[in-house]
Each structure stands twice: as C-alpha cells, then as structure tokens.
Amino acid sequence: MKRFFKAIFSWKGLVALLFVLFFVVPTIESWILVSLRENAIRALEQRRGSRVIVLIHRQESVNVLGIPVVRYINIDDSEDVLRAIRLTDKNRPLDLILHTPGGLVLAASQIAKAIKRHPAKTTVFVPHYAMSGGTLIALAANEIVMDSNAVLGPIDPQLGDFPAASVLKVLERKPIDKIDDMTLVLADQSQKAIAQVTALAQELLSGKVPPEKAREIVQRLASGTWTHDFPVTAETAQNLIGLPIGTQIPEEVFQLIGLYPQPQEGQPWVFYLPGPRYKKGEPAGKEATGD
Amino acid sequence: MAVTDLFWFFFMLSALQPVITRRILEYSRLRLIAKIEHERGSRVILLVHRQETMSFLGFPVYRYIDVDDSEEVMRAIHMTDRETPIDLILHTPGGLVLASLQIAQAIKKHKGKVTAFVPHYAMSGGTLISLAATEIVMSEHAVLGPVDPQLGKFPAASVLKVIAKKPVTEIEDETLIMADQAEKAIFQVRESVKELLQGNPTNGKVDELARLLSEGTWTHDFPITYERAKVLGLPVNSNIPDDILKLMALYPQPTRTQPTVEYLPGPRTRREAAPSGNG
C-alpha cells in the first residue's frame, strides 16, 4: 500500500492517474445518468401501472467537424418503439413521452398505428413539443396531455424542402403549360401524399371524435392551413381544432426529460439556478420538489 | 505494480472493449441463426440494411440493396440444396431494381418453399423480393411498400403525369427523355411482378396487384400494412416466430451518440406483476 501511494505521488504516477481519470470519469458519469433515467422510468411505470416509452430527439452536433446532425423520427426509432409495445401486455396502459420535431411519415405512421391498435389506454405526454410526425403519433392516443406551454404542429406532408400544399397552390394559380415540369412531378406526389396523410389521420381519430369532426380536424392539420412550423398550443388545439387535451403533466415526466440533456458543447445558452421557486415568503416545497 | 502499468492496463482495455463486444454480438447472432435453421430445417438468409453513421466523421451512410448484396444472396442460394426451404429475413428500404430482381428471380426458381420474413419493413426492392416468396410472414405492425420505379429522385409514375397533363410542345426535352425511360421502367417492373406472382396463391388478382404496386397508386413511401396486404391478395400471414424478432435486436444501430427511444427492457404484464423483471 505504501509503495502504491509512493508511486502515485511521484510525478510520473500523477500524470498516469490523471490520464486514467480522464478516460474513466466520462464513462462513470454516463453510467450514472443512465441509471438515473432507468430509475425515473421505473418510478413512473410503477405509479401509473403502465409501460413508459420515451422518444426524445435532441439536436446534436458532431464533435470532430461540428456538422450538425439533425435528429428526427426514423425507421430505427419506429422499430424500437414497436419492440417496446410488443413487449407490453395487451391490458397494460401505454405512456409515450414525445419530444420531437417530427420525421419520416412512414416511421411516424407505423408508431401511430401500433398505438391506435393497443387495446389498453394510451397516453401521449408532450412536455415541450411534438411537431409534424410527433403530432401524428399524438393523434393516435386515447389521451393527449400537454404542458400548457407545449406545442403540437400541422401534419401536412413535406416533399424535400417544399410543403406539398404549397406545391399544389402553384397548380391552382398558374396555367399548366407555363408550369415547370419538375413542379408537375412534385405536384403529383403532393396530391398523393396529402390524400394519404389525411386518410391516415382520420383513421387514427376514428372512435374518439365523430367522423364529421375528425374530417374537420384533419382538414385543418393536413392541408397546409398553416406553415409547417406553426405552433399549435394546447389552447388552440382544444378550441380551434377540437382535440380532447389534458394539461396535467406529472412532475416525474419533467424530471425524466431533464435527464436527457442537450449534449454540451461550449457555453450553455440557457442558464438558471436549478430547483423550484416559490412566491416570496411562502414556505418552500409542498408539491413540486417531488422525489 | 507500478502506476504506469495501471495506465497501460486501462488503455488496452478501452482499446479492446469494442472488439470484444462486437465478437460477442456476432457469436450470439450466429448461434441464433443456427438455432432457427435447426428448428425449421431451412437455410436462413438475412438482408438487413441499417442506416449507418461512420463513427469517425459522422457522415451518414445510406445502405440499400446493391449488386454486392444480390451476389451474396445468390451465393447463399447456390450453397443450399434445391429442396431445402429458404427463410429470407428482410429489413430494408429497398434499392437497385436490378439487384432486387436478381434476388427475386433466384428465389422464384428455388424448388423448396421460400418464406420471406418481414419483422419491421421491406420497402420497394424489399417488397419486390418478398413477392417472389411462397409466403410472406409479417409482424403485426410491419410494412411493405409500392414497387413503382424511381428515376433518380423522381417517381416514374409522376413523370408520366406531366406528359399526360401538359401540351407536349411546352415540355422540356429532358423531361421527355425521362418520360420515355419511365414508361419502359414501369412496364418492366409490372411484367416482372406478374411473373414473380405467377403460381402464388393470390386469388387471381395478379394483374390488378401488379398494376397497383407498380404504377404509382401511392407515394413511394406508402406503408402497406399487414391488413392491406391481405386485402390486396398477397400471401401474407402474421405468425412471425419470436426468434426472428430476437435476431433483429442483435443487429443494432452501429453508432448512436444518444439513444432517442428508451424504455426499460423486459416484458410488461398487467399491473399486479410489478416491473421487477428488468433485463
């Protein structure tokens, strides 16, 4: 033991020790984070008696070249989610926590259909945002629970850079022999894409709202009434669109999402001292400290 | 033990760790494939395309059915006795028509029963291959896709729409060139589909099926679910063996900085059985 300490406190030993720590500490840190997440998921599952699935897309950037990697709902995600649903008993409720900018229609529709088909109750929690494909998935759930500041988005399909609905507008406005050939190609795809998404969304809403209402909701969401990044708040969703929406997100969900940090690079852009704040003078912590 | 030794020990451990994990994964894959082959008395061939990211520079590499794949599959079929059943497990976004057709035709010619398993998705070229199988086994939420040919990034069917809609004098030459190719491509794919479906139990819907799948009835990424495939008359069933689903989990996404989907592994039963069963 003595020799060991002696070796460590030598100059060479210190360098070696630092090196080892340099390698080991990040690993240990990520282990801790993973186990914290697992505990949070387990706690939520136990309290609600459900299966909890988390679908979170944070925009990361690659370290070496700094090229931003955009994360969205892709086939691997849908595969993972479906695997989780397959492992869940038919009578056990499903809680899906969504935080996503959207993604491939194919992948999102696979998830949405699987949720629709789950016999037990399904709940989608949107703590911050679930645009496009995320909204499509939310439509499939028995209950959508959003934070009062969270947003959904329109589900109108996009072809590459262009919204399908806008491509079709060209067809309406311009005489056909003046329209570029490629625009016509896009227009044909747009027509099909909008029809398909509309049919899918109506199918997802069937049984929850009357068909008449479903048609109206889908019309609003899928035909390019708004731009694709238009924030549909809980209030808008409830009043304008007529979606049934809850606003009571369990505190555990927020804690859980906090455990999926934005990968840090450089300085943080948002900064505050952690922990809840109450009105001045009031005793701290009845409800929200929650652990 | 000198502390510098400790350093080298860690260094070697972290260098070897990925290699060892990969070996273990490979081994468990092989074992599971051997088990499935033994149980079903068949040859198992996997065609799995995961979208990979090169770990170093982080450029996404898109994988699809190419000629190398068809060559490999062909080799596997050659090494299989003509009467031995083949189980083809497909997980692919599609790919080259040439490669897909080659595989499909080789499967069609095989004497023994050929089963295509689609645990999650087999779009486009993948669907073309599964059409050649005697039976398509899909999991409950798996999807197939239309097989309408694509010219570059344009669907052939949509290019033909331009010709149909616009006066020919106003159409660009390039579009007309593409339209000619589009016509041929669609015709070829349609005829191949008919050929592949010949003799399969499709309730005499071969012509209609070939037309629907190859003429751009839907967009190219349209999900043809199990139910729809059944309605269309494809020889599908949904009894996918658990082992095949397990096998797919052994083909993980190669590099992922942060998981986007997370859940606690292990099955969940009704409430009373508390979730103590973690993997």
Interface residues (C-beta under 8 A of the other chain):
Chain A: F4 A7 I8 S10 K12 G13 A16 L17 F19 V20 F23 V24 R37 E38 I41 R42 E45 Q46 G49 R51 V52 I53 V54 L55 I56 H57 R58 E60 V62 V64 L65 I67 V69 R71 N74 I75 D76 D77 S78 E79 D80 V81 L82 R83 A84 I85 R86 L87 T88 D89 N91 R92 L104 V105 L106 S109 Q110 K113 A114 R117 I176 D177 K178 I179 D181 M182 L184 V185 L186 D188 Q189 K192 A193 Q196 Y260 P263
Chain B: M1 A2 V3 T4 L6 F7 F10 F11 S14 R50 Q51 F56 L57 G58 F59 P93 H120 Y121 M123 S139 E140 H141 V143 F154 P155 A157 S158 V159 K161 V162 K165 K166 P167 E170 I171 E172 E174 T175 G216 W218 T219 D221 F222 P223 T225 L245 M248 A249 Q253 T257 Q258 T260 V261 E262 Y263 L264 P265 G266 P267 R268 T269 R270 R271 A274 P275 N278
